[in-house]
C-alpha cells in the first residue's frame, strides 16, 4: 500500500520514537523511508569556521540523518536521506508531493519539550498544505504507539472529504485485518430548547446514522470483516477522544478539506483538535481539489 514514506526528522527524543514507528510501518509495507531534515531558512545559521563559510543547521542535519540511517540499517529498513533548505512546513509538503511519497509520518512534539523545528504549529501546517496522507504522532507521555494497528477509528460527518478519507483508511485497515470503529457525532451544542431545535436534532441524528452506514458499506468493499458503529452526542473532538479511550483504539483516520495552500481548513476544525490532542497517531487525508 505504501512504497515510499517521508519522515521529516530533527533527532529529538520524540522524533526518534516516531522513527521506530515509521520503521515498523515500512517493514510491514516493504517500503523505503526517506529521512528529511529541513535546515530552516527562517533562522540565521551561516557562520565562518576556520576561514570557511558553514551552515550550522546543515552540518547538524547531516549528523542527525546519518544517525537515523544507522538506526534504520539496524532495523532492516530500506532508506534514503536528504537535507534541504527552506521554511519547514511548505518545504515538507512540497517535497512529499514532488517526489511522489505515499505517506508522511510527522512527529509533532518531543517528550523533553517542543522539538526544534517540528513544533505543533509546523505539523498542523503540513497537514493543511500536504496532498499526501499525513500520519501525525503527538509525542506526549500519554501517547500510545502500537503497530500493526488492531483497532482503527474512522470519524465521519458524511461529507465528501470524510468519505474520501475513509476509503484510504479502510484500505489500510483491510490490509491490516483491523477492526474498524466508525463514529459520527451529533453536536448538540448548537441546538436550543425549542421545537425547531428538536427537529434539527432528529435530522442531525439521521444524517449521522446515514454517514456511519455509508462507511460500513465501504468497509465491506475493502474486505474489513469487523466493524463497530457509534453515533454519539456532544462535542466532536471530545467524543473522538472518548471513543479512542473506551475502545483501546490504536489509530485514527480522518479527512481534510478546503482549497490548496494556506487556506486549506481541516474538517470542521475537528481534525485539527484531534491531531493536537489524540493519544494515538492520527492520519489525515486531503480531498483532492
HELIX and SHEET records of a PDB file:
HELIX    1   1 UNK A   13  UNK A   29  1                                  17    
HELIX    2   2 UNK A   56  UNK A   75  1                                  20    
HELIX    3   3 UNK A   88  UNK A   98  1                                  11    
HELIX    4   4 UNK A  120  UNK A  129  1                                  10    
HELIX    5   5 UNK A  160  UNK A  176  1                                  17    
HELIX    6   6 UNK A  188  UNK A  190  5                                   3    
HELIX    7   7 UNK A  195  UNK A  221  1                                  27    
HELIX    8   8 UNK A  236  UNK A  246  1                                  11    
HELIX    9   9 UNK A  261  UNK A  263  5                                   3    
HELIX   10  10 UNK A  267  UNK A  269  5                                   3    
HELIX   11  11 UNK A  270  UNK A  277  1                                   8    
SHEET    1   A10 UNK A  79  UNK A  86  0                                        
SHEET    2   A10 UNK A  32  UNK A  40  1                                        
SHEET    3   A10 UNK A   4  UNK A   8  1                                        
SHEET    4   A10 UNK A 103  UNK A 109  1                                        
SHEET    5   A10 UNK A 134  UNK A 138  1                                        
SHEET    6   A10 UNK A 281  UNK A 286 -1                                        
SHEET    7   A10 UNK A 251  UNK A 257  1                                        
SHEET    8   A10 UNK A 151  UNK A 155  1                                        
SHEET    9   A10 UNK A 179  UNK A 186  1                                        
SHEET   10   A10 UNK A 227  UNK A 233  1                                        
SHEET    1   B 8 UNK A  79  UNK A  86  0                                        
SHEET    2   B 8 UNK A  32  UNK A  40  1                                        
SHEET    3   B 8 UNK A   4  UNK A   8  1                                        
SHEET    4   B 8 UNK A 103  UNK A 109  1                                        
SHEET    5   B 8 UNK A 134  UNK A 138  1                                        
SHEET    6   B 8 UNK A 281  UNK A 286 -1                                        
SHEET    7   B 8 UNK A 251  UNK A 257  1                                        
SHEET    8   B 8 UNK A 265  UNK A 266 -1                                        
SHEET    1   C 2 UNK A  46  UNK A  49  0                                        
SHEET    2   C 2 UNK A  52  UNK A  55 -1                                        
END                                                                             
